[in-house]
Amino acid sequence: VDNQAQGLIEGLIGQYGWLFLAGVVTLIFQNTIREAVDGIMVFLGNDYNEDDVVEVDGSPGRIVRVSMWKTVFFIYHIVDGKIVGGSKLVVANSKLKDLKIEKPLANLDLAKYSKK
């Protein structure tokens, strides 16, 4: 009876072992797979393109680079309606959904960012 049970178990593992192994690998690399899919969607999509003028969480900026894993923004620092500097913002593509990103349809009006 032991030999029969052992043979049955070995047969099942041999037949369905690849399925179990694929499930374990998927669970282990779940986050990486999700980030890769998010990256492909942003990279191949047309929502965000290089040199697009955008507002990121209310600050004016420009998309500098869109890659498979991350998107790079240059955020402008505005004083009295003039650009006086900026900062680079690197965001993983999987985190873009957490930001409020707007693409103005008309020219970006820098006067509304001046401090009065």
MORALIN-V742902 format. One record per backbone hydrogen bond with DSSP energy under -0.5 kcal/mol. CO is the residue of the C=O (numbers start at 1). NH is the residue of the N-H. E is the energy in kcal/mol with one decimal. If there is no record, write none. Layout:
# MORALIN-V742902
((CO/NH/E) (CO/NH/E))
This chain:
# MORALIN-V742902
((1/5/-2.4) (2/6/-2.7) (3/7/-2.3) (4/8/-2.4) (5/9/-2.6) (6/10/-2.5) (7/11/-2.0) (8/12/-2.3) (9/13/-2.7) (10/14/-2.4) (11/15/-2.0) (12/16/-3.3) (13/17/-2.1) (16/20/-1.7) (17/21/-2.7) (18/22/-2.4) (19/23/-2.0) (20/24/-2.3) (21/25/-2.4) (22/26/-2.2) (23/27/-2.2) (24/28/-2.4) (25/29/-2.5) (27/30/-0.8) (29/33/-2.6) (30/34/-2.4) (31/35/-2.5) (32/36/-2.2) (33/37/-2.3) (34/38/-2.5) (35/39/-2.6) (36/40/-2.4) (37/41/-2.3) (38/42/-2.1) (39/43/-2.9) (40/44/-2.7) (41/45/-1.3) (49/52/-1.6) (52/54/-0.5) (52/63/-2.4) (54/61/-2.7) (55/57/-0.7) (55/102/-2.5) (56/59/-1.9) (59/56/-2.8) (60/76/-2.4) (61/54/-2.3) (62/64/-0.6) (62/74/-2.9) (63/51/-3.3) (65/72/-2.9) (69/93/-2.1) (70/67/-2.8) (71/91/-2.7) (72/64/-2.9) (72/65/-1.5) (73/75/-0.6) (73/89/-2.9) (74/62/-2.0) (74/76/-0.5) (75/87/-2.3) (76/78/-0.6) (77/84/-2.8) (77/85/-0.9) (79/82/-1.7) (82/79/-2.7) (82/84/-0.5) (85/77/-2.9) (87/75/-3.4) (88/90/-0.5) (89/73/-3.3) (89/91/-0.5) (91/71/-2.9) (92/95/-2.2) (92/96/-0.5) (93/96/-0.9) (95/98/-1.6) (96/99/-1.3) (99/101/-0.9) (100/57/-3.1) (100/102/-0.5) (102/55/-2.6) (102/104/-0.6) (108/110/-0.9) (109/112/-0.7) (110/113/-1.5) (111/114/-1.5))
